[in-house]
Amino acid sequence: MKKNASEEKTPKTPLTKKEKLKRMLTYSVLCVLVPAAVLVGAAVFGKRSYAWISLCVAVLACVPFFVRFEKKTFDVRFLVMIAALVALSVVGRILFSPLPGFKPVTALVVITAMYFGGEAGFLTGALTALLSNFWFGQGPWTPFQMFAWGFVGFIAGLLASPMKRSRVLLCVYGAFAGVLFSGLMDVWTVMWMDGRFNLSRYIAAVASSASFTLIYAVSNVVFLLVCARPIGKILTRIRTKYGI
């Protein structure tokens, strides 16, 4: 019985030195510089300069995204696609605002990362937090939301291939993403109350937000089950048609 072309495993080509450097830059910016900017900004500036911290996070989130293009001319269609997904995520958060904790944002960020890469996922999550908070209200929590949603998208990009093949893994990651987002936001809760990280207060914050975390984790699974395949098919067709 012959295997379909889609089922055949293509051998992985080793990364070039330039590709390795680009990957190191991506990991350094998104996993080191962005969280460092958020934490240092919260500890040093507190509530006074959150707008500048948010801007800093937004700029850093763009760096790995645009590094991917190297010297190529930016593909306007690709940028428009990412902008459309950000807009959809922002609108989804606003429309579901009457239901606390039940939001499609994480699902859309994860889907973006699955089909356009972790860098695009991070940028989509960060910009969704920044732009939607013009409606919900900006504050010192904004940089933490930007990093939390962005980091969820970045990890989803690393797990894109297995999550496309397994709905079980997709659901597991959706639930994990809810826990991860809530846990990262509890860091802000502790630093807002104490001005520094306090482990015992952090544990108390995690425990007190357990019901919210559960609702959010379930909502992620629901939205991924409903949206991942239809949106994924649309994005795949667009990528094929326009060579994105």
TIKOLKOL-293937 format. One record per residue (C-alpha): residue number from 1; residue in three letters; y, z, x; chain. Coordinates in nm, 4 decimals, m for minus. Last residue first. Example, Ala and Ser with C-alpha at 12.3 -4.5 7.8 and 13.67 -1.06 7.14 Angstrom:
> 2_SER_m0.1060_0.7140_1.3670_A
> 1_ALA_m0.4500_0.7800_1.2300_A
//
This chain:
> 244_ILE_3.2772_0.1681_0.3160_A
> 243_GLY_3.1361_m0.1832_0.2994_A
> 242_TYR_3.3211_m0.2640_m0.0228_A
> 241_LYS_3.0231_m0.3376_m0.2453_A
> 240_THR_2.7770_m0.1095_m0.0664_A
> 239_ARG_3.0081_0.1939_m0.0500_A
> 238_ILE_3.1178_0.1394_m0.4095_A
> 237_ARG_2.7565_0.1108_m0.5268_A
> 236_THR_2.6629_0.4293_m0.3384_A
> 235_LEU_2.9623_0.6151_m0.4828_A
> 234_ILE_2.8645_0.5159_m0.8363_A
> 233_LYS_2.5005_0.6133_m0.7807_A
> 232_GLY_2.6074_0.9495_m0.6354_A
> 231_ILE_2.8338_1.0140_m0.9336_A
> 230_PRO_2.5405_0.9588_m1.1698_A
> 229_ARG_2.2905_1.1525_m0.9518_A
> 228_ALA_2.4994_1.4518_m0.8457_A
> 227_CYS_2.6807_1.5139_m1.1751_A
> 226_VAL_2.4487_1.6969_m1.4160_A
> 225_LEU_2.2203_1.8752_m1.1697_A
> 224_LEU_2.5126_1.9444_m0.9375_A
> 223_PHE_2.7242_2.0795_m1.2250_A
> 222_VAL_2.4488_2.3161_m1.3389_A
> 221_VAL_2.3656_2.4393_m0.9881_A
> 220_ASN_2.7312_2.5062_m0.9090_A
> 219_SER_2.7754_2.6854_m1.2429_A
> 218_VAL_2.4810_2.9136_m1.1623_A
> 217_ALA_2.6338_3.0114_m0.8265_A
> 216_TYR_2.9719_3.0744_m0.9909_A
> 215_ILE_2.8218_3.2937_m1.2618_A
> 214_LEU_2.6255_3.4934_m1.0024_A
> 213_THR_2.9292_3.5319_m0.7779_A
> 212_PHE_3.1377_3.6584_m1.0688_A
> 211_SER_2.8698_3.9173_m1.1520_A
> 210_ALA_2.8415_4.0229_m0.7862_A
> 209_SER_3.2161_4.0724_m0.7419_A
> 208_SER_3.1946_4.4533_m0.7280_A
> 207_ALA_2.9052_4.4427_m0.4816_A
> 206_VAL_3.0814_4.2026_m0.2460_A
> 205_ALA_3.3974_4.4122_m0.2581_A
> 204_ALA_3.2021_4.7320_m0.1845_A
> 203_ILE_3.0305_4.5650_0.1110_A
> 202_TYR_3.3723_4.4503_0.2358_A
> 201_ARG_3.5116_4.8020_0.1947_A
> 200_SER_3.2325_4.9342_0.4180_A
> 199_LEU_3.2849_4.6563_0.6717_A
> 198_ASN_3.6634_4.6938_0.7050_A
> 197_PHE_3.8446_4.3821_0.8283_A
> 196_ARG_4.2145_4.4357_0.8831_A
> 195_GLY_4.5351_4.4607_0.6788_A
> 194_ASP_4.3562_4.7112_0.4570_A
> 193_MET_4.3922_4.5738_0.1022_A
> 192_TRP_4.4738_4.2092_0.1808_A
> 191_MET_4.2207_4.2097_0.4652_A
> 190_VAL_3.9476_4.3340_0.2309_A
> 189_THR_4.0215_4.0817_m0.0436_A
> 188_TRP_4.0507_3.8009_0.2147_A
> 187_VAL_3.7016_3.8790_0.3416_A
> 186_ASP_3.5875_3.8826_m0.0216_A
> 185_MET_3.6903_3.5156_m0.0347_A
> 184_LEU_3.4321_3.4350_0.2321_A
> 183_GLY_3.1595_3.6114_0.0356_A
> 182_SER_3.2532_3.4329_m0.2873_A
> 181_PHE_3.2377_3.0940_m0.1180_A
> 180_LEU_2.9070_3.1731_0.0522_A
> 179_VAL_2.7450_3.3067_m0.2660_A
> 178_GLY_2.8499_3.0002_m0.4644_A
> 177_ALA_2.7414_2.7716_m0.1805_A
> 176_PHE_2.3994_2.9387_m0.1777_A
> 175_ALA_2.3517_2.8557_m0.5464_A
> 174_GLY_2.4475_2.4924_m0.4863_A
> 173_TYR_2.2310_2.4867_m0.1737_A
> 172_VAL_1.9277_2.5953_m0.3724_A
> 171_CYS_2.0071_2.3378_m0.6406_A
> 170_LEU_2.0275_2.0558_m0.3852_A
> 169_LEU_1.7107_2.1806_m0.2166_A
> 168_VAL_1.5302_2.1596_m0.5499_A
> 167_ARG_1.6818_1.8197_m0.6246_A
> 166_SER_1.5172_1.6901_m0.3087_A
> 165_ARG_1.5773_1.3481_m0.1524_A
> 164_LYS_1.9568_1.3465_m0.1582_A
> 163_MET_1.9553_1.7098_m0.0430_A
> 162_PRO_1.7391_1.6192_0.2578_A
> 161_SER_1.9871_1.3518_0.3721_A
> 160_ALA_2.3105_1.5440_0.3069_A
> 159_LEU_2.2251_1.8699_0.4842_A
> 158_LEU_2.4921_1.8381_0.7563_A
> 157_GLY_2.7404_1.7049_0.5004_A
> 156_ALA_2.6690_2.0019_0.2749_A
> 155_ILE_2.7630_2.2311_0.5652_A
> 154_PHE_3.1060_2.0652_0.5828_A
> 153_GLY_3.1569_2.0820_0.2086_A
> 152_VAL_3.0932_2.4566_0.1926_A
> 151_PHE_3.3257_2.4956_0.4925_A
> 150_GLY_3.6034_2.3149_0.3063_A
> 149_TRP_3.5636_2.5286_m0.0045_A
> 148_ALA_3.5863_2.8478_0.2021_A
> 147_PHE_3.8553_2.7188_0.4405_A
> 146_MET_4.0913_2.6090_0.1661_A
> 145_GLN_4.0186_2.9185_m0.0407_A
> 144_PHE_4.1023_3.1392_0.2588_A
> 143_PRO_4.4239_2.9423_0.3217_A
> 142_THR_4.5218_2.9868_m0.0469_A
> 141_TRP_4.4640_3.3646_m0.0679_A
> 140_PRO_4.8046_3.4364_0.0889_A
> 139_GLY_4.9617_3.2834_m0.2224_A
> 138_GLN_5.0073_2.9653_m0.4219_A
> 137_GLY_4.9760_2.9733_m0.7989_A
> 136_PHE_4.7238_2.8237_m1.0433_A
> 135_TRP_4.9034_2.4894_m1.0843_A
> 134_PHE_5.0339_2.4416_m0.7296_A
> 133_ASN_4.7054_2.6099_m0.6449_A
> 132_SER_4.5241_2.2909_m0.7439_A
> 131_LEU_4.6808_2.1078_m0.4483_A
> 130_LEU_4.5874_2.3551_m0.1734_A
> 129_ALA_4.2409_2.4398_m0.3026_A
> 128_THR_4.1496_2.0757_m0.3642_A
> 127_LEU_4.2971_1.9793_m0.0262_A
> 126_ALA_4.0640_2.2169_0.1588_A
> 125_GLY_3.7537_2.1171_m0.0363_A
> 124_THR_3.8184_1.7437_0.0000_A
> 123_LEU_3.8962_1.7778_0.3713_A
> 122_PHE_3.5772_1.9728_0.4353_A
> 121_GLY_3.3682_1.7205_0.2424_A
> 120_ALA_3.5308_1.4272_0.4220_A
> 119_GLU_3.4431_1.5876_0.7553_A
> 118_GLY_3.0921_1.6667_0.6326_A
> 117_GLY_3.0122_1.3053_0.5555_A
> 116_PHE_3.0941_1.0410_0.2950_A
> 115_TYR_2.7958_1.0453_0.0589_A
> 114_MET_2.6650_1.4013_0.0812_A
> 113_ALA_3.0070_1.5428_0.1693_A
> 112_THR_3.1640_1.4016_m0.1482_A
> 111_ILE_2.8740_1.5358_m0.3551_A
> 110_VAL_2.9223_1.8832_m0.2045_A
> 109_VAL_3.2968_1.8808_m0.2768_A
> 108_LEU_3.2289_1.7648_m0.6326_A
> 107_ALA_2.9731_2.0415_m0.6890_A
> 106_THR_3.2035_2.3031_m0.5342_A
> 105_VAL_3.4896_2.2081_m0.7651_A
> 104_PRO_3.2941_2.1911_m1.0919_A
> 103_LYS_3.4068_2.5382_m1.2089_A
> 102_PHE_3.2532_2.8236_m1.4077_A
> 101_GLY_3.3922_3.1326_m1.2340_A
> 100_PRO_3.6290_3.2187_m1.5157_A
> 99_LEU_3.5962_2.9727_m1.8080_A
> 98_PRO_3.9487_2.8982_m1.9392_A
> 97_SER_4.0210_2.7259_m1.6027_A
> 96_PHE_3.7634_2.4542_m1.6689_A
> 95_LEU_4.0216_2.1792_m1.7159_A
> 94_ILE_4.2248_2.2941_m1.4147_A
> 93_ARG_3.9292_2.3043_m1.1759_A
> 92_GLY_3.8093_1.9657_m1.2961_A
> 91_VAL_4.1556_1.8160_m1.2503_A
> 90_VAL_4.1621_1.9330_m0.8880_A
> 89_SER_3.8092_1.8014_m0.8227_A
> 88_LEU_3.8897_1.4648_m0.9787_A
> 87_ALA_4.2080_1.4413_m0.7699_A
> 86_VAL_4.0143_1.5209_m0.4516_A
> 85_LEU_3.7536_1.2596_m0.5455_A
> 84_ALA_4.0272_1.0018_m0.6052_A
> 83_ALA_4.1909_1.0814_m0.2700_A
> 82_ILE_3.8556_1.0379_m0.0966_A
> 81_MET_3.8094_0.6967_m0.2609_A
> 80_VAL_4.1677_0.5958_m0.1787_A
> 79_LEU_4.1050_0.6815_0.1866_A
> 78_PHE_3.7905_0.4694_0.1897_A
> 77_ARG_3.9659_0.1792_0.0201_A
> 76_VAL_4.2506_0.1988_0.2706_A
> 75_ASP_4.0109_0.1553_0.5607_A
> 74_PHE_4.2060_0.2889_0.8554_A
> 73_THR_4.2306_0.0293_1.1290_A
> 72_LYS_3.9765_0.1076_1.3964_A
> 71_LYS_4.0727_0.2916_1.7130_A
> 70_GLU_3.8564_0.5959_1.6358_A
> 69_PHE_3.7986_0.6089_1.2611_A
> 68_ARG_3.5876_0.9230_1.2869_A
> 67_VAL_3.8796_1.1021_1.4550_A
> 66_PHE_4.0579_1.0727_1.1208_A
> 65_PHE_3.8268_1.3153_0.9409_A
> 64_PRO_3.7938_1.5425_1.2452_A
> 63_VAL_4.1747_1.5926_1.2515_A
> 62_CYS_4.2439_1.6109_0.8771_A
> 61_ALA_4.1104_1.9656_0.8351_A
> 60_LEU_4.3400_2.0785_1.1185_A
> 59_VAL_4.6424_1.9466_0.9274_A
> 58_ALA_4.5383_2.1188_0.6035_A
> 57_VAL_4.4670_2.4470_0.7850_A
> 56_CYS_4.8113_2.4403_0.9495_A
> 55_LEU_4.9796_2.3639_0.6172_A
> 54_SER_4.8006_2.6574_0.4569_A
> 53_ILE_4.9073_2.8826_0.7460_A
> 52_TRP_5.2653_2.7649_0.7060_A
> 51_ALA_5.2591_2.8427_0.3347_A
> 50_TYR_5.0949_3.1804_0.4003_A
> 49_SER_5.3938_3.2896_0.6080_A
> 48_ARG_5.5046_3.6252_0.4674_A
> 47_LYS_5.1931_3.7531_0.2935_A
> 46_GLY_5.0191_3.8699_0.6115_A
> 45_PHE_5.1764_3.7255_0.9248_A
> 44_VAL_4.9587_3.8796_1.1938_A
> 43_ALA_4.6279_3.9599_1.0220_A
> 42_ALA_4.6338_3.6815_0.7623_A
> 41_GLY_4.7529_3.4200_1.0095_A
> 40_VAL_4.5005_3.5345_1.2681_A
> 39_LEU_4.2206_3.5084_1.0101_A
> 38_VAL_4.3198_3.1679_0.8712_A
> 37_ALA_4.4035_3.0133_1.2085_A
> 36_ALA_4.0783_3.1441_1.3575_A
> 35_PRO_3.8832_3.0083_1.0586_A
> 34_VAL_4.0383_2.6634_1.1198_A
> 33_LEU_4.0067_2.6675_1.5003_A
> 32_VAL_3.6421_2.7735_1.5219_A
> 31_CYS_3.4114_2.6076_1.2675_A
> 30_LEU_3.6250_2.3119_1.1556_A
> 29_VAL_3.8050_2.2365_1.4825_A
> 28_SER_3.5231_2.3172_1.7237_A
> 27_TYR_3.2531_2.1501_1.5135_A
> 26_THR_3.4563_1.8312_1.4794_A
> 25_LEU_3.5537_1.8263_1.8471_A
> 24_MET_3.1908_1.8760_1.9504_A
> 23_ARG_3.0904_1.5863_1.7223_A
> 22_LYS_3.3609_1.3642_1.8724_A
> 21_LEU_3.2469_1.4562_2.2243_A
> 20_LYS_2.8863_1.3739_2.1351_A
> 19_GLU_2.9955_1.0406_1.9902_A
> 18_LYS_3.1849_0.9575_2.3110_A
> 17_LYS_2.8829_1.0450_2.5239_A
> 16_THR_2.6635_0.8216_2.3113_A
> 15_LEU_2.4287_0.9711_2.0559_A
> 14_PRO_2.0633_0.8759_2.0748_A
> 13_THR_1.9441_0.6236_1.8158_A
> 12_LYS_1.7384_0.7695_1.5349_A
> 11_PRO_1.4369_0.5646_1.4407_A
> 10_THR_1.4461_0.4277_1.0877_A
> 9_LYS_1.1999_0.5896_0.8537_A
> 8_GLU_1.0646_0.3544_0.5949_A
> 7_GLU_1.1067_0.4749_0.2383_A
> 6_SER_1.4130_0.2619_0.1617_A
> 5_ALA_1.2310_m0.0463_0.2883_A
> 4_ASN_0.9525_0.0198_0.0429_A
> 3_LYS_0.6190_0.1173_0.1846_A
> 2_LYS_0.3250_m0.1140_0.1541_A
> 1_MET_0.0000_0.0000_0.0000_A
//
